Amino acid sequence: MKKTILALASIAFVSIGVNQLQAQVLGRLKNKVGQAGTVGFGGGDKDWNGFQLPSEKDGKKDLENTKLDGTTFTKDKLDISGIYVSQKAIGLSSDLKIERTIQKFAVQASPDCKKIVFTHLGTTNIIKNFVVKPTNENDPNGTDLKLLEKGMILNAKFSNETEYRWSGVYTDSIDYQDKIAKNSRSVDYISMLEPGVFVMHELVRPVNGVTTCAGGSLFKSEADEQAKYLKYYPFNLIYKKGKNVSKWTKDAIVKELLRQSDVRCAMELGASAANATMPEKVTGFKEEPSNADLLKAAQARAKAFGWKETIVSVYPISEWSNVIKPLGAQQLNTLIARDMNIVAVMKTPSGECAFETIVVRMDNAYTVGSQTENYAGKKVYHWANGNLTPIDCSKTKK
């Protein structure tokens, strides 16, 4: 099979999922397979959209260059610093034209590893740098810092200190039904699999609203549902020269990224639970439904969508709000229903507490163009819901 190569482009390409990838391969493979050409300095083939890929030949030349080998490194707490090589050729580009293909770095981390500088040779052997900052200084919970203290770097991004950009990645050699095609993917993130081994990858993040982390990663759900397409994920290892990385197969990479994602998720949920407060209860308003009716509507919502959490209690956080919709040939404003926001307090399967806003609705008996309220005999039912918010169980009493 043809070797996979990567390119870093000056624009961020839209990431496509594996289903889209399959469709694109089916739709374009016949016409695009075999299309190639060499354009620009340091460039090789084009992908099927016509964007330039790096030259594997130039990547090999960069590996053989010894100019960085004499670099002196200072000690850092995770033993990151040293000479690194890239598993695949990387193209630095501006305006979609490859200016330099690289595959070798001198990597220097600060003593606390809060800043990591990736140094390479420019087009005329001038030193160029890219910087990775594993911690987000604007994060009030300091999650990245806590993760770094555990020896993990997840979802960091390169920032450029040159005229080049490191913001998009090409992957070559898409193997589909024994065919070879070329496709561009957005792969903007870098994580540390172990000290001395980094991987470039797509964003790993927990699913919004998940209150327990194990198995709750968007990255994992995509990998599980599309397991046979896992080979399409364009991972690229960047590791210390001479280090054995044979254990870092795609399956092993995914497993480690998920592990770190779950650790991060647990930290974020813990901080969220500690800072969360319950919404204020609203009561005593006109035609307030019984608590039994609201609980029944909330439980029906949970059953309909297969929630794993158990609803403990509910209460209203708003009064009724009319729902008016233009109807008929003349689009006359018509009162069709009324909505109310309620809160459902829940217990997760593992015993944590959380709450979620649920919109309940009551239909109006109307004629087109009428805004008269006629809710007699109508039932309260579930209509929509928000995301789960973890919270300390002691705060849920209202």
WOQUI-V449526 format. One record per residue. N is the residue number from 1. PHI is phi as a letter, one per 40 degrees, with the letter a starting at -180 (999 if undefined). PSI is psi in whole degrees, 0 to 359 (* if undefined). BURIAL is + if it has 24 or more other ideal C-beta (glycine too) atoms within 12 Angstrom, else -. Layout:
BEGIN
N&PHI&PSI&BURIAL, N&PHI&PSI&BURIAL
END
This chain:
BEGIN
1&999&148&-, 2&c&139&-, 3&c&141&+, 4&c&137&+, 5&b&155&+, 6&b&155&+, 7&b&142&+, 8&b&124&+, 9&b&167&+, 10&c&359&+, 11&b&156&-, 12&c&112&-, 13&c&149&+, 14&c&128&-, 15&c&137&+, 16&b&145&+, 17&c&171&-, 18&c&331&+, 19&c&317&-, 20&c&321&-, 21&d&315&+, 22&c&316&-, 23&c&319&-, 24&c&321&+, 25&c&315&+, 26&c&320&-, 27&c&332&-, 28&b&347&-, 29&d&317&+, 30&d&320&-, 31&c&336&-, 32&b&336&+, 33&c&132&+, 34&g&348&-, 35&c&126&-, 36&a&166&-, 37&a&160&-, 38&b&121&-, 39&b&143&-, 40&g&166&+, 41&c&130&-, 42&g&10&+, 43&b&159&+, 44&b&230&+, 45&c&170&+, 46&b&154&+, 47&c&180&+, 48&c&351&+, 49&c&0&-, 50&g&4&-, 51&c&144&+, 52&c&143&+, 53&b&158&+, 54&c&162&+, 55&c&120&+, 56&c&325&+, 57&c&316&-, 58&c&328&+, 59&c&320&+, 60&c&320&-, 61&c&321&-, 62&c&321&+, 63&c&325&+, 64&c&346&-, 65&c&129&+, 66&b&7&-, 67&c&326&-, 68&c&348&+, 69&c&334&-, 70&c&8&-, 71&c&136&+, 72&c&131&-, 73&b&145&+, 74&c&158&-, 75&c&141&-, 76&b&160&+, 77&c&339&-, 78&b&6&+, 79&f&46&-, 80&c&320&+, 81&c&143&+, 82&i&185&+, 83&c&130&+, 84&b&154&+, 85&b&154&+, 86&c&138&+, 87&c&326&+, 88&b&153&+, 89&c&138&+, 90&b&129&+, 91&b&125&+, 92&c&133&+, 93&b&161&+, 94&a&136&+, 95&f&38&-, 96&g&9&+, 97&b&126&+, 98&c&121&+, 99&c&334&+, 100&a&133&+, 101&b&126&+, 102&b&160&+, 103&a&14&+, 104&a&140&+, 105&b&152&+, 106&b&119&+, 107&b&120&+, 108&b&120&+, 109&c&147&+, 110&c&161&+, 111&d&324&-, 112&c&1&-, 113&g&20&+, 114&c&349&+, 115&a&129&+, 116&b&122&+, 117&b&122&+, 118&c&111&+, 119&b&135&+, 120&b&177&+, 121&c&133&+, 122&c&189&+, 123&c&337&+, 124&b&40&-, 125&g&24&-, 126&c&136&-, 127&c&132&-, 128&b&151&+, 129&b&146&+, 130&b&144&+, 131&b&137&+, 132&b&127&+, 133&b&103&+, 134&c&340&+, 135&b&145&+, 136&c&110&-, 137&c&340&-, 138&c&1&-, 139&c&113&-, 140&c&337&-, 141&c&350&-, 142&f&36&-, 143&c&315&+, 144&c&321&+, 145&c&318&+, 146&c&323&-, 147&c&318&+, 148&c&323&+, 149&c&336&-, 150&c&5&-, 151&g&25&-, 152&b&141&+, 153&b&118&+, 154&b&134&+, 155&f&36&+, 156&c&160&+, 157&b&150&+, 158&c&139&+, 159&b&139&-, 160&c&143&-, 161&b&24&-, 162&b&186&+, 163&c&353&-, 164&c&164&+, 165&b&144&+, 166&b&84&+, 167&a&351&+, 168&a&154&+, 169&b&136&+, 170&c&143&+, 171&b&137&+, 172&b&168&+, 173&g&57&+, 174&c&114&+, 175&c&108&+, 176&b&117&+, 177&f&49&-, 178&g&25&-, 179&b&163&-, 180&b&126&+, 181&b&169&+, 182&b&136&+, 183&a&146&+, 184&c&139&+, 185&b&150&+, 186&c&116&+, 187&b&90&+, 188&b&359&+, 189&b&157&+, 190&b&138&+, 191&b&161&+, 192&b&118&+, 193&c&325&+, 194&a&161&+, 195&d&123&+, 196&g&357&+, 197&b&115&+, 198&b&159&+, 199&b&136&+, 200&c&137&+, 201&a&176&+, 202&c&164&+, 203&d&134&+, 204&b&121&+, 205&a&150&+, 206&c&157&+, 207&c&137&-, 208&d&135&-, 209&g&350&+, 210&c&133&+, 211&b&352&+, 212&b&145&+, 213&c&329&+, 214&d&120&-, 215&g&11&-, 216&b&38&+, 217&b&137&+, 218&d&321&+, 219&d&318&+, 220&c&317&+, 221&c&322&-, 222&c&317&+, 223&c&321&+, 224&c&313&-, 225&c&332&-, 226&b&44&-, 227&d&322&-, 228&c&349&-, 229&b&8&+, 230&d&329&+, 231&c&346&+, 232&c&340&+, 233&c&123&+, 234&c&68&+, 235&c&147&+, 236&a&119&+, 237&c&137&+, 238&b&116&+, 239&a&162&+, 240&c&135&+, 241&d&129&+, 242&g&351&-, 243&c&138&+, 244&c&115&-, 245&b&20&+, 246&c&333&-, 247&c&343&-, 248&c&69&+, 249&c&172&-, 250&c&319&+, 251&c&317&-, 252&c&322&-, 253&c&312&+, 254&d&315&+, 255&d&317&-, 256&c&320&+, 257&c&322&+, 258&c&320&+, 259&d&313&+, 260&c&324&+, 261&c&320&+, 262&c&322&+, 263&c&314&+, 264&c&317&+, 265&d&314&+, 266&c&322&+, 267&c&315&+, 268&c&319&+, 269&c&322&+, 270&c&316&+, 271&c&320&-, 272&c&317&+, 273&c&321&+, 274&c&328&-, 275&c&346&-, 276&c&149&+, 277&b&148&-, 278&c&142&+, 279&c&151&+, 280&c&142&-, 281&c&138&+, 282&b&128&-, 283&a&168&-, 284&g&16&-, 285&c&171&-, 286&c&131&-, 287&f&44&-, 288&c&128&-, 289&c&161&+, 290&c&154&-, 291&c&327&-, 292&c&320&-, 293&c&321&+, 294&c&319&+, 295&c&319&+, 296&c&318&+, 297&c&318&+, 298&c&318&+, 299&c&325&+, 300&c&323&+, 301&c&314&+, 302&c&318&+, 303&c&319&-, 304&c&327&-, 305&b&10&-, 306&g&37&-, 307&c&139&+, 308&c&344&-, 309&c&155&+, 310&b&129&-, 311&c&124&+, 312&c&317&+, 313&a&166&+, 314&a&158&+, 315&a&154&+, 316&c&145&+, 317&b&10&+, 318&a&163&-, 319&c&180&-, 320&c&144&+, 321&b&124&-, 322&c&143&-, 323&b&110&+, 324&b&132&-, 325&b&137&-, 326&c&127&-, 327&b&162&-, 328&g&176&-, 329&c&329&-, 330&c&6&-, 331&f&57&-, 332&c&135&-, 333&c&126&-, 334&b&133&+, 335&c&107&+, 336&b&339&+, 337&a&179&+, 338&b&144&+, 339&b&158&+, 340&a&143&+, 341&c&131&+, 342&b&163&+, 343&b&134&+, 344&b&122&+, 345&c&131&+, 346&b&158&+, 347&b&131&+, 348&c&164&+, 349&d&333&-, 350&c&5&-, 351&g&357&-, 352&c&163&+, 353&b&153&+, 354&a&163&+, 355&b&160&+, 356&a&139&+, 357&c&133&+, 358&b&134&+, 359&c&123&+, 360&b&154&+, 361&b&151&+, 362&b&123&+, 363&c&146&+, 364&c&143&+, 365&c&105&-, 366&b&164&+, 367&b&152&-, 368&d&129&-, 369&g&354&-, 370&c&144&-, 371&b&25&-, 372&c&135&-, 373&c&128&-, 374&a&78&-, 375&b&9&+, 376&d&128&-, 377&g&358&-, 378&c&147&-, 379&b&154&-, 380&c&132&+, 381&b&162&+, 382&c&146&+, 383&b&319&+, 384&a&172&-, 385&a&160&+, 386&c&209&-, 387&b&153&-, 388&c&140&+, 389&b&116&+, 390&c&148&+, 391&a&151&+, 392&c&132&-, 393&d&332&-, 394&c&345&-, 395&c&357&-, 396&c&353&+, 397&c&126&-, 398&b&*&-
END
